[in-house]
Amino acid sequence: MFNSYQETRAALESGQITCHELVSHYLKIIRENERLNVFVEVYEAEALGKAKKLDQKLSANETVGRLVG
């Protein structure tokens, strides 16, 4: 999807992609690779809920943490 943190952050800030879309993308990859048993637990609902809140902050031009993205 993106090659670097900077690309991801820029896409989020410009509205090219939402946090919800980004999280959904990675959750889909996790589900597609369940057979690898890489994750003990995946908190999908919580991750999507936090992504939605971050999207609301971004759309309201509120300050979000540096690690968003």
C-alpha positions, 0 to 999 in steps of 0.5 A: 500500500505505502512504502514508508511512514512519510507516505502513509502520513501524507496520504492520511493528512491529504485525505487520500486514505482514512485511518479506517481504510488503512486499518481495514487493509491490514486487518484483511492481510492478517485474516488472509494469513491466519495460517501463519499463526503470527498473532495470538490475538487480533483486536479488530473491533477496537482497532477499527473504533480507534481508527474511526476516532482518529479520522474524526480528529483528522477531519476536524483538523485536531492534533493527533499523535506523531505515530498516527499512520 
